[in-house]
Amino acid sequence: MDTLHDGGNDDRIAAVRRFNRFYTRKIGVLEQHLLESPFTLTEARVLFELAHRGGALAKEIGAELGLDAGYLSRIVQAFTEQGLITRKPVPSDRRQFELALTAKGKQAFSRLERASHDEVSKMIAALPAGGGQRLVAAMTTIERLLDNTATRPEVTLRTHRPGDMGWVVQQHGALYARE
């Protein structure tokens, strides 16, 4: 049987793709520029990484965002020309550059951060009571399921199910009898 194209898998694939289309449209990433700024989504993510790391190697930013080195190089060049970032060679490896936001870059990022905060705040405010908590819980679940790098906990705590306490008592009795 072709497990890649069985009916259940096709339904799941269609549901994930439908959600992806819905959510990208909902948060506006299909627009040419993000949050009415002059930046694309990728450029905004580069600014975000630099703002939250303080300074970083271009190679690190590229790896974190999964960007092609040539594409990142063009973004870095444009940001340098716009006065948004500084780039200085790393003394131990002159092929590498440390990137940092300038005051102008920090200001541009701050505007993006505020616009993003306001946009998400409006989206959450429009939800019914308890909807914000459910939304965040669902997003956390999605993130955990799809994050292959996340370490799985050794023990997962859950609420008691029928029979659990009986099993605990039985195990305790067996252990007590052996002693």
Phi, psi and omega in degrees: 000138179280098184289338179292329185243024175289157185304317181296318180292319178299320178296318179295317179299314179298320180294317179296316180295321178297315178298316179302315179296316179300310187289321178296324176291318183299318183267002171078020182282351178277347178289157183299321180234147185276130174052043179055031177256174176279004188255144171282171178301316181296316178298319179296322178293324176296315177300317180301312181299317180293321180294324184269347178259345186084290175215148182205156174286144178304321180300320179294318179297314179301317180293316181299319184265356181067038183263143172298138183302321180294318179295314178298321179300319178294321177295314180299317179298315180296316179296323178295314180297327179278355180076022181272333181223159168250152176222126179230142181295147176279125183305323182283343179208096186295350177279341181265148179234137172268129182252144176211147177287141171275178176301320178295321178294319178296322179293317179297317179295319180301319177296317178298316181298317179295315180297319179295315178301312181297319181296314180292322178300317178296318181297316180292320181297332181281352181280155176292168181308132181081352182294324179297317179295318179295320179298312180296319178298317179295318179294321178297319178297314179301313181300314180296318181294323185268347182275098181291343182272347182292137178278138179278137178294148178292325182232136175246121178272140178219170177286160181294145174246162178305131179096342182299311183293325175298319178296318179299314180297317179298314179296320179297316179298317180296317178296317181297321180294324179291331181279000000 
